[in-house]
């Protein structure tokens, strides 16, 4: 059996907060990697959490909840220096089959900022989203 990799420490509070909502279940995350030596072929200049609806939650409920999280983040914290994005990703898993998942992504507004600035901005935004989610906002009734 494959060992589960540890959750990176900077994104862990957001992963825990999302799982505690009862609305979503997380399964993948990244705290963001901004130093030149951390770059790979894949873009690592962002942090993210991937998730699916929690048992008993409909996709539409997760969509409404995610929309509210994004709107509340923008209202409270604006668009700079961090973009908070939410979207659905479709991944091919087999012949004619795709898997639909949700992504909450934190991306520095400017890719030209120094790595330590992007790290600081990302860490601050993670904390801001955690506080939003832990306040119980937005609220979604089970389906």
Secondary structure, 3 states (H helix, E strand, C coil): CCCCCCCCHHHHHHHHHHHHCCCEEEEEEECCCCCHHHCCCCCCCCEEEEEEECCCCCHHHHHHHHHHHHHHHHHHHCCCCEEEEEEEEEEEEECCEEEEEEEEEEEECCCCCCHHHHHHHHHHHHHHHHHHHHCCCCCCCCC
